[in-house]
Amino acid sequence: MLRLIGRRLLAAIPNVIGIVVVTFILTRALPGDPAAFYAGPAATQEAVEQVRAKLGLDQPLWKQFVDYVGDLARGDLGLSISTGQQVLDEILRRLPASLELTLLGLVVACAIALPLGILASTRPGSWIDHACRLVTTLGVSLPIFFTGLLLAYVFYYLLGIAPPPVGRLDSMYSPPPHFTGFYLVDSLVAGDVGLFLAAGKQMILPVLTLAIFVLAPIARMTRAAMLGVLSSDFVRTARASGLSSSTVLYRYAFRNAMLPVVTTMGMVFSFMLGSNVVIEKVFAWPGIGSFAVDALVQSDYAPVQGFVLVMAMLFVAINLMIDILYTAIDPRVSIDD
Amino acid sequence: MDHPVPLLSVESLGVEFRTRSGTVHALEEISFSVGKGETIGVVGESGSGKSVLFYAVLGILDPAGRITGGRAVFGGLDLVRASPSELEAIRGREAAMIFQNPRVALNPIRKVGHQIEDVLARHTSTPSAALRQRAIEALASVRIPDPERRYDAYPFELSGGLCQRIMIAIALACSPSLLVADEPTTGLDVTTQAAVMDLISELAHKRKMATVLITHDLGLAAEHCDRIVVMHAGHVVETAPTADLFAHPRHPYTARLIATTPHGTSDLRSLAAIPGYLPDLRRGDLPACRFSERCDRFEAACTERPLARLDAGQPHSVACRRPL
């Protein structure tokens, strides 16, 4: 298992190098001159050049790149010129907010999609099968910003039963002492149930939005995989052996159907990280997605590069986790492959 | 081989499948019986309904399939009217089934030892501490070398022959009184086929277990079975003791089937193919005798209902208006 992890991490190195190069070039190729932006609209040409020299942007591109890589090697993602903060600190501070949202969204989606897919597969053509089809069709056809705005409009503005979309906590509360950065966990660690509920309430709408977005692929894959497995020879053997229907369904069919579902979940998790950019804007969530968008608008290179790099690392980590899960479920996947 | 009270007695069983392209009349008026300890062969070409017949009897029909009528009495209980949980309790304990292509008929991601344990835990009151030992004994009983080590193997690590032995071990773990072997040697290489068949025959005799061998290979059935049931297009057309059937086939289909079976002395030219195909079982106008359109002894009365009936009282009976 350690060999698998080591091998995967080694294999990820070329990817990360590629990402470093591409994000560096892409950010430079974007329209907009950061020096002019930060010098202000009234600045003289001289002042702009001063800012440019201060930011190091007067150097040739290869020199900028060497400096950037040198900083990266020391674990320095640079300074954000708009906030004056260390990018690494900012990202580490904001990452838990995004992860908490994403993980919870995935958990909620699975909690709905897996039973829905299983029930639909065991009763093809029944009302639950049609419900599954309806939900998956809605899920794929609704764009995520639309779902988010719709939920906020209906449940906050019209019905008034959801809290306002103002971020992780209502202004009446102050965040729990930092432990994991996940407010739900930290508030419980601090023993503050009121804070836990307040943080949970803020999460309902964004989590629901993300869950609706990813429910569809998971439910569809679960249904399809279960249908395939349920008509397979070994399930017939299990039934012919008189194993109880719950044993056949879960121990025999579902565990086999998990394989494609786990793959889908890895893919879906990546989608979710990407769509956080939108969700965080809609719900004023202080995660890394909204941070990156703000930086991008302001031609602030360092945070954008840092964001893309962190995302790339997350993708590598997720794929590794999926592979480990796979070997745990399926003995046919050899660790040495 | 007459038994006063058969172990399994199927009477007038009918099965149909609802499909998008119409209702398939898969089985009609199926009657036969299996005596205690008897080995019978169920023979017919692909699509004749051999496997479906036993899926229906054991209650593992596809959801699209439906039993339209008849009885299947096994040990005093009519399996057609039994509840799903009664059927579950019988399957694997009283009546077990093994299948073709053993490498895909076992759960690919579960250790074979655990698959045997699942059946033991379901049907016997073996304490869980003793399950492992019982499973290893079951592996040893089908002569799997080094059973302690094989216990931890996954199906993909074993050969087809070993997988079929594992299947047999699973099926026989609870000492059933009936074993249905559905093309057990299909998908195995030739040398393994003989070994697997010999193993099944030997275990059946030793345990006095009734065995149904479903096969399209008349030669294989002749070698291992006391009695043969010939099926064609969802009908039982003839049933007779093996020697009698080969010496005096009475149904034209049986006669042709025997003529198409190669044996030592026959050369290629003497092997005759049966003309035509199985009729489309979705047709609404199926003739009473479903072989009539392929038969050279056909006369108008052959298509008239009721069906020519087998005489269940006789050891050799045939469903034909113009038997040979």
Interface residues (C-beta under 8 A of the other chain):
Chain A: P124 S231 S232 D233 F234 R236 T237 A238 R239 A240 S241 G242 L243 S244 S245 T247 R251 Y252 R255 N256 I329 D330 P331 R332
Chain B: L58 I60 D62 P63 P84 L87 E88 A89 I90 R91 G92 R93 A96 M97 F99 N101 V104 A105 L106 N107 P108 I109 R110 D118 V119 R122 H123 Y154 F156 M167 I170 A171
